[in-house]
Structure formats: C-alpha cells, structure tokens
C-alpha cells in the first residue's frame, strides 16, 4: 500500500560528523518537504520546491536495505518529520527483513513531543538542529515564532529517550546510539548563538555532543538578503565563538572552520548524485525509481 512518502535521493554520504560516517558513509535518505521551510535552505529543491517522487513504505524499506548492503554506517533520515508514520512502518519492515544498522533522525528540531514519543522505539541516533532560541529571530528568519519553545522541548525529550535506551554507544569510533545537536551560526546573529551555547551547556552538555557549524552559504535571493552575496564569517566572530565555548565549559564535540563554507556542498537533486563524487555515492534517485 502507498505510504504517502515523497523522497528525492539516497546516498552514501561522507559529509556528516566523523562518528556518523564509518568507512563508507552515512546512508542518507533525503525526504521532500519540511515542517519548517527556511527560505534560505541549501536543500530548497526538495524542502521548498518538493522535488522528488512518491515511494511506498515497502519501497522505502528496500532503500534502507540497499544502503546497508552498500556499507552504510546508519540510515540517516534527513527531514522526515512530515512522514513519521510511514518512516516508522518502513523501518519496522526493514528490521524484519534483517536491517541491523542504526537509524538516525536528522531534523530541524521542530518536532512535537508526540512525534518524539512515536519515534522513541525506532531511532537510535538523534541529530537535531537548534537554530535559535530567540522567538523574534525565528519569526524574522523563518516565520516560526514558536520554534524556540518547540525545539527546547523536543530536543530535551530526545535526550531523555536516549537515556532510557542506555545512553551513548560508540564502537570502533562509529556511533551506534547517541545524540549530536547542531547549531548553524547565522550571519549577524552572534547573540543568538551565545544563547544557544549557554542553553546547551545548562541542559545537554553531559547528554549530547555539540556540532557548531559556520558554513552558512547564500544560495538564493533570501539567503543573499540576509548575508550578502559573498558572506564569510570574520575572524573576530569566530574568535568570539571560541571564547564562549571556553566560557561555558564546552570541550567536546565538533567545530567547523570558516573555510568549511563552500558552494561545493550545495546539492543538486536533479542529478543522480546530488553531491561531488568524492563525498557521495548514489544508491537511489527519484528519477530512476
């Protein structure tokens, strides 16, 4: 029976944090649509324009198994919130057919507590964003004033669900169970980033790793209006972030360098391989299903 899922691509992806990649890459499945829809999204072809194809729960389970057969370290569900029931069903079917690798929830953090509870027996690794904790910033940048409250609640619940499963588990430098919280520093919003770092230190520092990202790259007119066409983080801004990490005692996790911002990472989901070949190996594509 149709599962109501729309997806664009499945690849072995080497662009995630080191414990998520393994030898051959994370098994990333890119879903179409998004519950948040930031106008400057680098994945706008799928998140805003909904590029992709319908895929049944059975077909999705087969994609998961194909990724595992290609050597994926995990099944990386990229922006799947809008398809939660079908994803749970597809994972269940794939598990019944022998799927062994962990399932990872890669999202904006804009989930309800009910969604997190529904996923609690399915997800092994949580990879949410904390975009901002300032309602005025979230309303101005992506039209969701309630995002900070929703993200705080859902991310804390993800951490609680992980603890119920036994906490973090890393074997041979590969995460089997755990949580990494991402924060992308937005142009002109350093104060907002400071608030995120402080909240992380108070609520998650012993429960999840932090991934601090500075790769904001303008990809469309909305992005250029926020940052200008040639934006790159300045040294003084980066040094300020380093000072705050020290101030809040955040010593473990991942920190990008400003040079990480590159249009090379911007995917094109009209291609069989949306990413450069050295970073990605295609396993499934919406045009060839």
C-alpha positions as CSV (number, residue, x, y, z in Angstrom):
1,X,0.0,0.0,0.0
2,X,1.2,3.6,-0.7
3,X,2.9,5.1,2.3
4,X,2.4,8.7,1.3
5,X,6.2,9.4,1.4
6,X,7.9,11.7,-1.1
7,X,11.7,11.3,-1.4
8,X,14.4,12.6,-3.7
9,X,17.6,10.7,-3.1
10,X,19.5,8.1,-1.1
11,X,23.3,8.2,-1.0
12,X,26.3,7.1,1.0
13,X,27.2,10.5,2.4
14,X,30.6,11.5,3.9
15,X,29.6,15.0,4.9
16,X,28.3,14.3,8.4
17,X,30.2,14.4,11.7
18,X,33.1,11.8,12.0
19,X,31.3,9.2,14.3
20,X,28.4,9.1,11.8
21,X,30.3,8.2,8.7
22,X,32.1,4.9,9.3
23,X,34.2,3.5,6.4
24,X,31.8,4.2,3.5
25,X,29.5,6.9,4.7
26,X,26.1,7.5,6.3
27,X,23.1,6.1,4.5
28,X,21.3,9.4,3.9
29,X,17.8,9.4,2.6
30,X,16.6,12.9,1.6
31,X,12.9,13.4,2.0
32,X,10.9,16.1,0.2
33,X,9.1,18.9,2.0
34,X,9.8,20.3,5.5
35,X,7.8,21.3,8.6
36,X,9.9,24.5,8.9
37,X,10.8,25.6,5.4
38,X,13.5,28.2,5.9
39,X,13.6,30.4,2.8
40,X,17.4,30.3,2.6
41,X,17.7,26.4,2.9
42,X,20.5,24.9,0.9
43,X,18.2,22.0,0.1
44,X,15.5,24.2,-1.3
45,X,14.9,22.0,-4.3
46,X,13.4,19.4,-2.0
47,X,12.5,21.3,1.2
48,X,10.6,24.1,-0.5
49,X,10.0,23.0,-4.2
50,X,9.2,19.4,-3.2
51,X,11.3,17.8,-5.9
52,X,11.1,14.0,-5.6
53,X,8.8,11.1,-6.2
54,X,6.2,9.1,-4.3
55,X,7.5,6.0,-2.7
56,X,5.7,3.3,-0.8
57,X,6.6,2.0,2.6
58,X,7.7,-1.2,1.0
59,X,9.9,0.6,-1.4
60,X,11.4,2.8,1.3
61,X,12.3,-0.3,3.4
62,X,14.0,-1.7,0.3
63,X,16.1,1.6,0.0
64,X,17.2,1.1,3.6
65,X,18.3,-2.4,3.0
66,X,20.1,-1.3,-0.2
67,X,22.0,1.3,1.7
68,X,23.1,-1.3,4.3
69,X,24.2,-3.6,1.6
70,X,26.4,-0.8,0.2
71,X,28.1,-0.4,3.5
72,X,26.2,2.5,5.2
73,X,27.1,3.0,8.8
74,X,23.5,4.1,9.6
75,X,20.2,5.0,8.0
76,X,20.2,8.8,8.0
77,X,16.6,10.1,7.8
78,X,17.0,13.7,6.5
79,X,14.0,15.9,7.3
80,X,11.4,13.1,7.6
81,X,9.2,14.6,10.2
82,X,6.3,15.1,7.8
83,X,6.3,11.3,7.0
84,X,6.8,10.0,10.6
85,X,4.2,7.1,10.5
86,X,5.4,5.8,7.1
87,X,9.1,6.0,8.2
88,X,8.3,4.0,11.4
89,X,6.5,1.4,9.3
90,X,9.3,1.2,6.7
91,X,12.0,0.8,9.4
92,X,9.9,-1.9,11.0
93,X,9.6,-3.8,7.7
94,X,13.3,-3.4,7.0
95,X,14.2,-4.7,10.5
96,X,12.0,-7.7,10.0
97,X,14.0,-8.4,6.8
98,X,17.3,-8.2,8.5
99,X,18.3,-4.5,8.8
100,X,21.0,-4.2,11.5
101,X,22.5,-0.7,11.3
102,X,21.3,2.2,13.5
103,X,18.5,4.6,12.5
104,X,19.3,8.3,12.7
105,X,16.8,11.2,12.9
106,X,18.3,14.2,11.1
107,X,15.9,17.2,11.6
108,X,15.4,20.9,12.2
109,X,14.4,20.2,15.8
110,X,10.9,21.4,15.0
111,X,9.1,18.4,16.4
112,X,6.2,17.9,18.8
113,X,6.7,15.8,21.9
114,X,4.1,13.4,20.5
115,X,6.3,12.9,17.4
116,X,9.4,12.2,19.5
117,X,7.5,9.7,21.6
118,X,6.3,7.9,18.4
119,X,9.9,7.6,17.3
120,X,11.3,6.5,20.6
121,X,11.5,2.8,19.8
122,X,12.7,3.4,16.2
123,X,15.5,6.0,16.5
124,X,19.0,5.1,17.7
125,X,20.8,8.3,16.9
126,X,19.3,11.8,17.2
127,X,20.7,14.6,15.1
128,X,18.5,17.7,15.6
129,X,19.3,21.4,14.9
130,X,19.0,24.2,17.4
131,X,18.6,27.1,15.0
132,X,17.9,29.8,17.6
133,X,16.2,30.2,20.9
134,X,15.0,33.8,20.2
135,X,11.4,33.9,19.1
136,X,11.9,37.2,17.3
137,X,14.8,35.9,15.4
138,X,13.0,32.7,14.4
139,X,9.9,34.7,13.3
140,X,12.1,37.0,11.2
141,X,14.3,34.4,9.6
142,X,11.8,31.5,9.0
143,X,8.4,32.6,10.1
144,X,8.0,30.3,13.1
145,X,7.9,32.3,16.4
146,X,7.2,29.1,18.3
147,X,10.3,27.3,17.0
148,X,12.4,28.0,20.1
149,X,9.9,26.6,22.5
150,X,9.3,23.6,20.3
151,X,13.0,22.9,19.8
152,X,13.8,23.2,23.5
153,X,11.0,20.7,24.4
154,X,11.6,18.2,21.6
155,X,15.4,18.1,22.0
156,X,15.3,17.6,25.8
157,X,12.8,14.8,25.2
158,X,15.1,13.2,22.6
159,X,17.9,13.3,25.2
160,X,15.5,11.6,27.7
161,X,14.5,8.9,25.2
162,X,18.2,8.2,24.6
163,X,18.9,7.8,28.3
164,X,16.1,5.3,28.5
165,X,17.8,3.3,25.8
166,X,21.0,3.3,27.7
167,X,22.8,6.4,26.6
168,X,25.6,6.9,24.1
169,X,27.2,3.9,22.5
170,X,30.3,4.2,20.2
171,X,32.1,1.2,18.9
172,X,35.3,1.4,16.8
173,X,34.8,5.2,16.5
174,X,31.3,4.8,15.0
175,X,28.2,5.9,16.8
176,X,25.7,3.1,17.3
177,X,23.5,5.1,19.7
178,X,23.7,8.7,20.8
179,X,22.9,12.3,20.1
180,X,24.6,15.2,18.4
181,X,23.0,18.7,18.5
182,X,23.8,21.0,15.6
183,X,23.9,24.8,15.6
184,X,24.5,26.8,12.4
185,X,25.7,30.3,13.2
186,X,23.6,32.7,11.2
187,X,25.1,36.0,9.8
188,X,24.6,38.9,12.2
189,X,23.2,36.7,14.9
190,X,26.1,36.1,17.3
191,X,24.0,37.0,20.3
192,X,21.5,34.3,19.3
193,X,24.3,31.8,19.1
194,X,25.6,32.7,22.5
195,X,22.1,32.0,24.0
196,X,22.1,28.6,22.2
197,X,25.6,27.7,23.6
198,X,24.6,28.7,27.1
199,X,21.3,26.6,26.9
200,X,23.3,23.6,25.6
201,X,25.8,23.9,28.5
202,X,23.0,24.1,31.1
203,X,20.8,21.3,29.6
204,X,22.7,18.9,27.4
205,X,26.5,19.1,27.9
206,X,26.6,15.6,29.6
207,X,23.8,14.2,27.4
208,X,24.7,15.0,23.8
209,X,27.6,16.3,21.7
210,X,27.6,19.7,20.1
211,X,28.3,20.4,16.5
212,X,28.9,24.1,15.9
213,X,28.7,24.9,12.2
214,X,29.8,28.1,10.5
215,X,29.1,27.0,6.9
216,X,26.3,29.4,6.1
217,X,26.4,29.9,2.3
218,X,23.9,32.2,0.4
219,X,22.2,30.1,-2.2
220,X,19.2,32.2,-3.3
221,X,17.9,35.7,-3.0
222,X,16.6,35.2,0.5
223,X,20.0,34.0,1.6
224,X,21.7,36.9,0.0
225,X,19.3,39.4,1.6
226,X,20.4,38.0,5.0
227,X,24.1,37.9,4.4
228,X,25.1,39.5,1.1
229,X,26.4,37.5,-1.9
230,X,29.9,36.9,-0.7
231,X,29.4,36.2,3.0
232,X,32.1,34.5,5.0
233,X,32.5,34.6,8.8
234,X,35.1,37.1,10.0
235,X,38.0,36.1,12.3
236,X,36.7,38.2,15.2
237,X,33.3,36.5,15.1
238,X,34.9,33.1,15.0
239,X,37.2,34.0,17.9
240,X,34.2,35.2,19.9
241,X,32.6,31.7,19.4
242,X,35.8,30.1,20.7
243,X,35.7,32.3,23.8
244,X,32.1,31.4,24.5
245,X,32.9,27.7,24.2
246,X,35.6,28.2,26.8
247,X,33.3,30.3,29.0
248,X,30.6,27.6,29.1
249,X,33.0,24.7,29.5
250,X,32.1,23.1,26.2
251,X,35.2,21.0,25.4
252,X,33.9,18.0,23.4
253,X,32.1,18.0,20.1
254,X,32.7,19.3,16.6
255,X,33.6,22.8,15.3
256,X,33.9,23.8,11.7
257,X,36.4,26.3,10.4
258,X,35.2,29.3,8.4
259,X,36.7,27.7,5.3
260,X,34.0,25.0,5.5
261,X,31.6,27.3,3.8
262,X,31.6,26.3,0.2
263,X,29.1,26.1,-2.6
264,X,30.7,22.7,-3.3
265,X,28.4,21.3,-0.6
266,X,25.2,22.6,-2.1
267,X,23.4,19.6,-3.6
268,X,21.6,19.4,-6.9
269,X,18.8,16.8,-6.6
270,X,18.1,16.8,-10.3
271,X,21.4,14.8,-10.7
272,X,21.8,11.1,-10.0
273,X,24.5,12.1,-7.5
274,X,23.4,15.4,-5.8
275,X,26.9,15.9,-4.3
276,X,30.5,15.8,-5.6
277,X,31.6,12.2,-6.2
278,X,34.3,12.3,-3.6
279,X,31.7,13.0,-0.9
280,X,28.8,10.8,-2.0
281,X,27.8,7.6,-3.8
282,X,24.2,7.4,-5.1
283,X,22.1,4.3,-4.2
284,X,18.6,5.5,-5.2
285,X,17.2,8.5,-7.0
286,X,13.7,9.8,-7.6
287,X,14.1,10.0,-11.4
288,X,15.1,6.3,-11.7
289,X,12.8,4.6,-9.1
